[in-house]
Amino acid sequence: MDKEKIMYHVRGLLEAIGEDPEREGLQETPLRVANMLEEVLEGTAYTNHDIAVMFGKTFSAPDSDTDDAVIMKDITVFSYCEHHMSLMYDMTVNVGYIPRGRVLGLSKIARICEMAAKRLQLQERLGRDIAEIISEAAGTPDVGVKIVGSHSCMTARGIKNSAARTETRTYLGVFKTDKELKRSLD
């Protein structure tokens, strides 16, 4: 990430909206914004495969070659909408997968969700990214992801509907056809 370029453009943005970048409260704003973007968009530096390798710590589970699912709910993440660069917030992710001989460390599921969210995103793509990463990391074709979140492009601007929540679901493998597995994500 080119922090110098970000700082240059944030300064120009401040000027464009009529602010004085030299006033006391704004003097360090370009640096603060560059540091913030480096942190909250860290995931842009990695492909889905990179994230799967990074957080792909699995453990042998010889009895897991059944149809029993691992479900983790209420993983909290936030992201930024690629259309308006506005915050997608109060997002909860529910993930389910069917282990095929190995299980992911539970913290790795949450870390995968968080890193995939640290990109300019669409909620629909975020669900697909998480599902693909979990599939690769866990070595299973059977993954389901449900995301519910608020988008400030809906709640703070435009229509300004503060109660609006968006729900997306992504299903891979048996999650596509098994109604019980789909319900397990609720």
PETA-V548081 format. One record per run of one state. SS is the DSSP state (~ for helix, > for strand, _ for the rest). FROM is the first residue (numbers start at 1). TO is the last residue. If there is no record, write none. Layout:
ss=SS from=FROM to=TO
ss=SS from=FROM to=TO
//
This chain:
ss=_ from=1 to=2
ss=~ from=3 to=16
ss=_ from=17 to=23
ss=~ from=24 to=26
ss=_ from=27 to=28
ss=~ from=29 to=40
ss=_ from=41 to=41
ss=~ from=42 to=45
ss=_ from=46 to=47
ss=~ from=48 to=54
ss=_ from=55 to=57
ss=> from=58 to=60
ss=_ from=61 to=61
ss=~ from=62 to=64
ss=_ from=65 to=68
ss=> from=69 to=81
ss=_ from=82 to=86
ss=> from=87 to=98
ss=_ from=99 to=101
ss=> from=102 to=104
ss=_ from=105 to=105
ss=~ from=106 to=117
ss=_ from=118 to=119
ss=> from=120 to=121
ss=_ from=122 to=122
ss=~ from=123 to=138
ss=_ from=139 to=142
ss=> from=143 to=151
ss=~ from=152 to=155
ss=_ from=156 to=165
ss=> from=166 to=172
ss=~ from=173 to=176
ss=_ from=177 to=178
ss=~ from=179 to=184
ss=_ from=185 to=186
//
